[in-house]
Amino acid sequence: MIYLDHAATTKTAPEVVEAMLPYFTEYYGNAGSIYRLGTESKKAVIRAKETIAATLHVQPNEIYFTSGGTESDNWAIKATYEACRDKGNHIITTKIEHHAVLHTCEYLEKQGAEITYLDVDEDGLLDTEQLKKAIRPDTILISVMYANNEIGTLQPIKEIGEIAASHGILFHTDAVQVYGQLPIDAEDCHIDMLSASGHKFNGPKGIGFLYIKRNIKMRSFMHGGQQERGRRAGTENVAGIVGLEAAVKRAYRIMEEKTKMETELRDYLIGRILQEIPDTRLNGHPVKRLPGNVNVSFAAVEGESVLIMLDMQGICASSGSACTTGALDPSHVLLALGVSSELARGSLRLTLGEDNTREEMDIVVEELKQIVGRIREHRI
């Protein structure tokens, strides 16, 4: 099997599983208990916050554990709207956000929020001048993803953060595709809230976090007990939190080497596909993109057919966001780039990981040449 869908999820690293196991069987106490078994769990939670905070250059008490990126996005946006309604009801985001952000904004529109969905250019980049023009006196939040999950384009996050800070507007970024892949300095980039998810960088599923800057007043998202300083009720997922910390340590230990390797493989794969398969378009910025992201569209081809035929050859890929795979509608991200509906339906996302090799890329290209060629022949 050749696995090229790392943007959807990654294999849990053996050292992560090993770190988690004792917290299922030996240190299984509730972190809210005062006896020793419980305090061992509490210490593990505190250590994990310290580890994650250090990577973002923030404080441990600014890290809140969640079930993953979707919950973190929902919390940041809904809670900001509720907390700041006396100041305004206007939120700015982009047309290419993950559905965890877009659907949350659509929900808030029904509650009275006014949402501006900014355009992006043909490479998926936000124009910061357009962002400045969209700001109003009643703007309370700017939410822009750090990197797009489908096309891999990296946004000018520091510039966006500076714009938000200069206007006294809160800034949230969905960093699910970036955290654990590239270094992030939340303070330097003026990020007020940041979402991340463990299973995107060899951690377990069902655990993530939301960074909330210490001076932000935010309501509870989950109501119940006093966990997470009263902001996120529910017994802590200690084993998941321990696994998340182990994955974070591992990710930052191998980050530089992994980034270099994935970037080289990415460019090699893109080069061969564009050169050897006619009528193919690269989606996303050619340089300002995630190290392991390749997204292409084949003219006169249905992406779903390509996926099925790749799977028959033992190759795992995606037609776009993992959360929308199987949908008949073309990608909202590609449409926002100006790609036609027909071409968008012929899209393929290949996302690389540390175990992929150049030999695998050669196999994938040869298979794609055969598959795309056969599909096009049958359409004629």
Salt bridges, closest charged atoms under 4 A:
ASP5 OD1 - ARG349 NH2 3.19
GLU15 OE1 - ARG250 NE 3.64
GLU15 OE2 - ARG253 NH2 3.08
GLU40 OE2 - LYS43 NZ 3.60
GLU62 OE2 - ARG214 NH1 2.66
GLU71 OE1 - ARG232 NH2 2.73
ASP73 OD1 - HIS172 NE2 3.41
GLU82 OE2 - ARG219 NE 3.06
GLU114 OE1 - ARG136 NH2 2.74
ASP119 OD1 - LYS95 NZ 2.51
GLU129 OE2 - LYS132 NZ 3.25
ASP138 OD2 - ARG136 NH2 2.86
GLU187 OE2 - ARG214 NH1 3.73
ASP188 OD2 - LYS158 NZ 3.23
GLU228 OE1 - LYS49 NZ 2.49
GLU245 OE2 - LYS249 NZ 3.60
GLU262 OE2 - LYS258 NZ 2.92
GLU264 OE2 - LYS260 NZ 2.94
ASP267 OD1 - ARG266 NE 2.92
GLU276 OE2 - ARG272 NE 2.72
GLU276 OE1 - LYS369 NZ 2.91
GLU342 OE2 - ARG379 NH2 3.51
GLU354 OE2 - ARG250 NH2 2.54
ASP355 OD2 - LYS11 NZ 3.64
ASP362 OD1 - ARG272 NH1 2.73
GLU366 OE2 - ARG272 NH2 2.67
GLU366 OE2 - LYS369 NZ 3.47
